[in-house]
Amino acid sequence: MYEMKESGIEWIGQIPKHWEVRKNKYLLKSVYSGGTPLTSVADFYSDNEGINFVTIADMSNTEFVESTIKLITEKGCAQKKLKILNKGTILFSIYATIGAVAELKIPATINQAILALEPYNIYKEYYKYNLKAMNKYLLTFVSTNTQGNLNLEKVLNLFINFPPLNEQKKIADFLDNKVTEIDNLIDDTKKLIKKYKEYKYSLITETVTKGLHSNVEMKDSGIEWIGQIPKHWEVSRLKYILDKPLQYGANETGVLYDENLPRYIRITDITKDNQLKKDDMLSLPNNISFPYILKHGDILFARSGATVGKTFLYKQEYGKSAFAGYLIKARINTKKSLYQYVYLYTLSKSYDIWKNQIFIQATIQNIGADKYRELYLPLPPLDEQEEIVKYLDDKCSQIDSIIEEKQSLIEKLEEYKKSLIYEYVTGKKQV
């Protein structure tokens, strides 16, 4: 074990006695900050050909930037006098995804949310691990404005641990191996989660279109995306099993969330896994919300935007809520169908095929009440619907529990990786 000394830097703490701590600006050959060409000028951006343009969206959860969401033209590049960066350049995010570190694998330019760093007299891979090690600390070091961002001056004055060059290489090589092992475990776990989600999807599809009993006689449903169904089942359109006509939500502006007022559910509040977000919540005043108050078992359909076609089953446990204009409410007549069964059908492949057919025909991603009314769905007798709902609730709960466990494992592995990098980069553990 090395003899230790105080580094004088709070986040670093003790370091080996023969190490130094240097300010970032003394280890950089160059620093470059980009910019964003005017988005209103069409010929500044390109859909298929142009210069790779790195934004913070390209910096999320990645070690290397190998492609970009946006491309800009030479005109766009010239408008902001943007520099084309070489492969191998280190990118460091100073807005939103603060502290994200990635290396360019392609020539590209960057926007103002990112800095391009070119270190010298320090081993490059070790330098990158230093930037990653200070990630948590950066959150206490950001600007005090409402956005909470870093700036160039603060990045230049960040402190970097500086052991002898041979130790830098040993630490970086050791961490490369360890981090790769952890990342492989994370990737394997993500693949397992994907398989469980696919299994759940196919299980729901099979059960809501074929039932639970394999020995029943089948018939053609007459609907291509539903296929064969049990002979004693019917096929119905959504409009025939509603308690009242489909209803559009309120075209009103919400107010700051108040637990004494109804929550205002907007299309952006519904997540991809059919849950409600718990941040950025709004309320709707009682005098406006009254016609839009949801009842236990109401199903909300998203009619436009990125989540078009997604559904959400409202439950009383969510608290008193109203719904916004880009959502459509379906209240099921429980004498004709169970709302849980209808909702489960909207999680099936058959429903997704129908939804995609609508997009192809309309050429835009928008599904209005007129289209949802005509949605075909297989309809078993009520007692069989109840049996299907109970079976799928049990099975899906088991699958969801496994997925949650796997997700928790990923979080622990990510935390372990951060801790490992910190311990070795600050010399508290030695290779």
URNOR-V374111 format. One record per helix or strand of 3 or more residues. SS is the DSSP state (hx for helix, st for strand). FROM is the first residue (numbers start at 1). LEN is the number of residues. If there is no record, write none. Layout:
ss->SS from->FROM len->LEN
ss->SS from->FROM len->LEN
This chain:
ss->st from->4 len->3
ss->st from->14 len->3
ss->st from->20 len->4
ss->hx from->24 len->4
ss->st from->28 len->6
ss->hx from->42 len->3
ss->st from->51 len->4
ss->hx from->56 len->4
ss->st from->70 len->3
ss->hx from->74 len->6
ss->st from->90 len->4
ss->st from->101 len->4
ss->st from->108 len->3
ss->st from->114 len->6
ss->hx from->124 len->10
ss->hx from->135 len->4
ss->hx from->152 len->5
ss->st from->159 len->4
ss->hx from->165 len->46
ss->st from->218 len->3
ss->st from->228 len->3
ss->st from->234 len->4
ss->hx from->238 len->4
ss->st from->262 len->4
ss->hx from->267 len->3
ss->st from->282 len->3
ss->hx from->286 len->7
ss->st from->299 len->4
ss->st from->311 len->3
ss->hx from->316 len->3
ss->st from->321 len->4
ss->st from->327 len->4
ss->hx from->339 len->7
ss->hx from->349 len->14
ss->hx from->369 len->4
ss->st from->376 len->4
ss->hx from->382 len->44
